[in-house]
């Protein structure tokens, strides 16, 4: 295992500075992630295929963690038995996790994994029962349900489905993903709900039709900071709403419980303070283990979108939502008292299916207070940063 960016991680001391944050909070756990989307699956499939290659990886991981002061490892193999992997990856992934657990437990280290949201990937990649026995947390990447690859507009991370969606798309939402994990044997208190601080962009084929499922081009548009076609960080989204005030129309999609915005032929499905608060409340009402943020560097970390210069408004909104709902969490977090086959009523109080509003019409952000807020000590917040390792070739 080796750093993806040695210049940044070591010469510029990024890993050291990151791990040093533990001095600010004695309860903070700092884990190293290995893998990611751009890594693919082929070399992870090869690594997990035999006892010898697994042990070589485990020894390398132990050394990297010890040398750099981490508290454990997050496995971000995207995905076993997919994207260049083999069918036997499903079983080999469990074996790898069990062997890592055997080495990590005596050292007091955490072992987690970032897991897919798509139904077909979940079913081919994971033995959820066996993984749940060994992992401390299962980080569910509940985003990227839709993007420019669809050829029509769709939201990055709907909370619920719409009645008018095609049947094959009714599983493409947070609620369906979490219920699938729960019904497959994952304990609620080990599931960590992933929240995306970004949006997916589209270019409309016909600006006169700017709604959900509107035809779109195969290319989209990028932001000035993240510079990825089809992607805008929340910091880029709120900057557009602030500097291009009145030019973007914002719509609250009632069924999905999320916003989207459009201007001419540009369309963005994203999360804001309200939708993230609803998802945090959803996680607590189901007794989940926590929430995960991907990623903190796309929040408004400079405070440039706030009149008061408030930094990290989305993180603050999530914190406040968790604080507001701590008394509603089940007392026994190992089982859920909520039927996973039924919807949780977290509806926004309005009678409109799709409500359009200008930026000036927004209520103040739940994160508008300058003071940090507390959250339940039994609830985990995982912050994603662009610090990761790769398998050595």
C-alpha positions in Angstrom: 0.0 0.0 0.0 1.3 3.5 -0.9 0.2 7.1 -0.9 -1.7 8.3 -4.0 0.0 11.7 -3.7 3.4 11.5 -1.8 4.2 15.1 -2.5 1.1 16.3 -0.8 0.9 13.6 1.9 4.5 13.7 3.0 6.5 16.6 1.6 3.6 19.0 2.5 2.9 16.9 5.7 -0.9 16.5 4.9 -1.1 13.2 6.6 0.7 14.5 9.7 -1.4 17.6 9.9 -4.6 15.5 9.5 -3.7 13.0 12.2 -2.7 15.9 14.5 -6.3 16.9 14.6 -6.7 14.3 17.3 -5.1 16.7 19.7 -8.2 18.9 19.4 -10.6 16.1 20.2 -9.6 13.1 22.3 -12.6 11.1 20.9 -11.7 11.7 17.3 -10.7 8.6 15.2 -8.6 9.2 12.1 -8.8 6.4 9.5 -6.9 5.9 6.3 -9.0 5.0 3.2 -7.6 2.7 0.5 -9.2 2.6 -3.0 -11.7 4.9 -4.6 -13.6 5.1 -7.9 -10.6 5.9 -10.0 -8.8 2.9 -8.6 -11.2 0.5 -10.2 -11.5 -3.1 -9.1 -9.0 -5.2 -11.1 -6.0 -5.0 -8.8 -8.1 -5.3 -5.6 -9.6 -8.5 -7.1 -6.1 -9.8 -7.7 -5.0 -8.9 -4.2 -7.9 -10.6 -2.4 -7.7 -13.7 -4.5 -5.0 -15.7 -2.5 -3.8 -16.0 1.1 -0.3 -14.8 0.0 -1.5 -11.6 -1.7 -3.9 -10.8 1.1 -1.2 -11.2 3.8 1.2 -9.0 1.8 -1.5 -6.3 1.7 -2.3 -6.6 5.4 1.3 -6.3 6.4 1.7 -3.3 4.2 -1.5 -1.7 5.7 -0.3 -2.3 9.2 3.0 -0.6 8.5 1.4 2.4 6.9 -1.1 2.8 9.7 1.6 2.5 12.4 4.1 4.7 10.6 1.5 7.5 10.3 -0.5 7.3 13.5 -3.9 6.3 12.1 -6.6 4.6 14.1 -7.7 2.1 11.4 -8.5 1.5 7.8 -11.5 2.2 5.6 -11.8 -0.2 2.6 -13.1 1.6 -0.5 -13.0 -1.2 -3.1 -15.3 0.0 -5.9 -16.5 -2.7 -6.3 -16.0 -6.4 -5.6 -17.2 -8.6 -8.6 -17.7 -5.4 -10.6 -15.7 -3.0 -12.8 -13.1 -5.5 -13.8 -13.5 -7.8 -10.8 -14.5 -11.4 -10.7 -17.5 -13.2 -9.2 -15.4 -14.8 -6.5 -14.6 -11.3 -5.2 -17.7 -11.4 -3.1 -16.4 -14.3 -1.0 -12.8 -13.1 -1.1 -13.8 -9.7 0.2 -15.3 -11.2 3.3 -12.1 -13.3 3.8 -10.0 -10.2 3.5 -12.1 -8.4 6.0 -11.9 -11.3 8.5 -8.1 -11.5 8.2 -7.8 -7.7 8.7 -10.0 -7.9 11.7 -7.9 -10.6 13.2 -4.8 -8.3 13.0 -6.6 -5.1 13.9 -8.5 -6.1 17.0 -5.4 -6.7 19.2 -4.2 -3.3 18.2 -7.4 -1.6 19.0 -7.9 -0.3 15.4 -11.1 0.3 13.6 -12.1 -1.4 10.3 -14.7 0.1 8.1 -15.8 -0.1 4.5 -17.3 2.3 2.0 -20.1 0.3 0.3 -22.2 0.8 -2.8 -25.8 2.2 -3.0 -26.9 0.5 -6.2 -29.1 -2.6 -5.8 -27.4 -4.7 -8.5 -23.9 -3.9 -7.1 -24.9 -4.6 -3.6 -26.3 -8.0 -4.5 -23.2 -9.1 -6.6 -20.5 -7.5 -4.4 -21.4 -8.1 -0.7 -22.2 -10.8 1.7 -23.8 -8.3 4.1 -24.3 -10.6 7.0 -20.7 -11.7 7.1 -19.3 -8.2 6.5 -21.5 -6.8 9.3 -20.0 -9.2 11.8 -16.4 -8.0 11.2 -16.7 -4.3 10.3 -17.1 -1.5 12.9 -19.1 0.6 10.5 -20.5 0.2 6.9 -20.3 3.5 5.2 -23.1 3.6 2.6 -22.3 5.8 -0.4 -25.9 7.0 -0.9 -25.3 9.3 -3.8 -24.5 9.3 -7.5 -27.9 7.7 -8.2 -28.2 9.8 -11.3 -25.8 11.8 -13.5 -25.1 12.9 -17.0 -24.6 9.2 -18.0 -28.4 8.8 -17.8 -29.2 11.0 -20.8 -31.9 12.8 -18.8 -31.9 14.8 -15.6 -32.1 13.1 -12.3 -31.1 13.9 -8.7 -27.8 12.9 -7.2 -29.3 11.6 -4.0 -33.1 11.5 -3.7 -34.3 10.5 -0.2 -37.4 8.7 -1.6 -38.7 7.6 -4.9 -41.4 9.3 -7.0 -44.7 7.7 -7.9 -44.1 8.4 -11.6 -40.7 6.8 -11.8 -40.2 3.7 -13.9 -40.4 0.6 -11.7 -36.7 -0.2 -12.4 -35.7 3.2 -11.0 -37.6 3.1 -7.7 -34.6 1.6 -6.0 -32.4 4.6 -6.9 -32.8 6.5 -3.7 -31.5 6.7 -0.1 -34.5 5.0 1.5 -34.5 2.0 -0.8 -30.7 1.5 -0.3 -30.9 1.6 3.4 -33.9 -0.7 3.5 -32.0 -3.2 1.3 -29.1 -3.3 3.7 -31.4 -3.6 6.7 -33.4 -6.4 5.1 -30.2 -8.2 4.1 -29.1 -8.4 7.8 -27.1 -5.3 8.5 -27.6 -4.0 12.0 -28.9 -0.4 12.0 -26.2 0.8 14.4 -23.4 -0.3 12.0 -24.9 1.6 9.0 -23.5 5.0 8.4 -25.5 7.1 5.9 -23.4 8.9 3.3 -24.4 12.5 2.5 -23.0 14.2 -0.6 -21.9 17.9 -0.3 -22.1 18.2 -4.1 -24.5 18.1 -7.0 -24.6 16.4 -10.4 -24.9 18.7 -13.4 -26.7 18.3 -16.8 -27.1 20.3 -20.0 -30.7 20.3 -21.1 -31.6 19.4 -24.7 -34.6 21.7 -24.4 -34.4 24.5 -21.8 -38.2 24.8 -22.1 -38.4 21.5 -20.3 -36.3 21.9 -17.1 -37.9 19.3 -14.9 -36.9 15.9 -13.5 -36.3 13.3 -16.3 -35.9 16.0 -18.9 -33.7 14.9 -21.9 -30.1 16.0 -21.5 -26.8 15.8 -23.4 -24.0 13.3 -22.6 -21.8 16.1 -21.6 -22.6 18.6 -18.8 -20.6 21.4 -17.2 -17.9 21.8 -14.5 -17.1 24.1 -11.7 -14.2 26.4 -11.5 -12.7 24.7 -8.5 -13.5 21.0 -8.8 -13.2 21.1 -12.6 -15.0 17.8 -13.3 -17.6 17.6 -16.0 -21.0 16.7 -14.5 -20.0 17.8 -10.9 -20.3 20.9 -8.7 -19.2 21.1 -5.1 -21.7 22.7 -2.8 -19.3 25.6 -2.4 -19.6 26.1 -6.2 -23.3 25.8 -6.1 -23.9 28.3 -3.4 -21.4 30.7 -5.1 -23.5 30.6 -8.3 -26.7 31.2 -6.2 -25.0 34.2 -4.6 -23.1 35.8 -7.4 -25.7 35.0 -10.1 -28.6 35.9 -7.9 -32.0 35.8 -9.7 -30.6 33.9 -12.7 -31.0 30.5 -11.2 -34.4 29.0 -10.4 -34.5 26.6 -7.5 -37.1 23.9 -7.2 -38.0 21.7 -4.2 -38.8 18.3 -5.4 -41.4 17.2 -2.8 -41.4 13.4 -3.5 -37.6 13.2 -3.5 -37.3 15.7 -0.6 -34.3 17.4 -2.3 -33.8 20.6 -4.4 -32.6 21.2 -7.9 -31.8 24.4 -9.8 -31.6 25.4 -13.4 -30.6 28.4 -15.6 -31.1 28.3 -19.3 -29.8 24.9 -20.4 -27.9 24.2 -17.2 -29.4 21.9 -14.5 -28.1 20.8 -11.1 -29.5 18.3 -8.7 -27.9 18.8 -5.3 -28.4 18.8 -1.5 -28.8 21.8 0.7 -29.2 22.5 4.4 -32.9 21.4 4.4 -32.4 18.1 2.5 -29.3 17.2 4.5 -31.2 17.9 7.7 -34.0 15.6 6.6 -31.5 12.9 5.8 -29.8 13.3 9.2 -33.2 13.0 10.9 -34.0 9.9 8.8 -30.8 8.3 9.9 -31.6 8.9 13.5 -35.2 7.8 13.3 -34.0 4.5 11.9 -31.4 4.1 14.6 -28.5 4.1 12.2 -24.9 4.4 13.4 -24.2 7.8 12.0 -23.7 9.9 8.9 -20.8 10.2 6.6 -20.0 13.3 4.6 -18.4 13.2 1.1 -16.6 15.5 1.3 -15.9 18.3 3.7 -13.8 20.2 1.2 -16.8 20.9 -0.9 -18.8 22.6 1.9 -18.6 26.4 2.0 -15.4 26.3 4.1 -14.6 29.9 3.5 -18.0 31.3 4.4 -18.2 33.2 1.2 -21.9 32.4 0.6 -23.0 33.6 4.0 -23.8 37.3 4.8 -22.2 36.6 8.2 -19.2 34.7 6.9 -20.4 31.5 8.5 -18.1 28.6 7.5 -19.2 25.0 6.9 -22.9 25.7 6.8 -23.8 22.2 5.6 -21.9 20.5 8.4 -23.5 22.9 10.9 -27.0 22.1 9.5 -26.3 18.3 9.9 -25.0 18.8 13.5 -28.1 20.8 14.4 -30.5 18.3 12.8 -28.8 15.5 14.9 -29.0 17.6 18.0 -32.7 18.3 17.4 -33.5 14.6 17.1 -31.3 12.9 19.7 -34.3 12.3 22.0 -36.1 10.4 19.2 -33.5 7.8 18.7 -34.3 4.2 19.7 -32.9 3.3 23.1 -31.5 0.0 21.7 -29.4 0.8 18.7 -28.7 -2.8 17.8 -32.2 -3.2 16.4 -34.6 -0.9 14.6 -38.1 -0.3 16.0 -39.1 1.1 12.6 -40.5 -1.2 9.9 -37.9 -0.9 7.0 -40.6 -1.6 4.5 -42.5 1.6 5.3 -41.7 5.3 4.7 -40.7 7.6 7.5 -42.7 10.8 7.4 -40.1 13.6 7.1 -42.1 15.7 4.7 -41.4 19.4 4.3 -44.5 21.4 5.3 -45.8 22.6 2.0 -48.7 21.6 -0.3 -46.8 22.0 -3.6 -45.4 19.1 -5.6 -42.6 21.2 -7.0 -42.1 24.6 -5.4 -39.9 27.1 -7.2 -38.3 29.9 -5.3 -35.5 32.5 -5.7 -32.4 32.5 -3.5 -33.8 35.5 -1.6 -36.9 33.5 -0.6 -34.9 30.9 1.3 -35.3 30.7 5.0 -32.2 31.2 7.1 -29.9 28.2 7.1 -30.2 25.8 10.1 -26.4 26.3 10.3 -26.7 30.0 10.7 -25.5 30.1 14.2 -21.8 30.8 14.6 -21.5 28.5 17.6 -20.8 24.8 16.9 -23.6 22.5 17.9 -23.5 19.2 19.9 -24.8 15.8 18.8 -25.5 12.5 20.4 -22.3 10.8 21.6 -23.8 7.5 20.4 -24.0 8.9 16.8 -21.0 8.9 14.5 -20.2 11.7 12.0 -17.5 10.6 9.5 -15.9 13.4 7.4 -14.4 12.4 4.0 -11.2 14.1 2.8 -9.2 13.6 -0.3 -6.5 11.6 1.5 -6.3 8.1 0.4 -3.9 5.2 -0.4 -3.6 2.8 -3.3 -2.3 -0.7 -3.7 1.4 -0.7 -4.7 1.8 -2.0 -8.2 
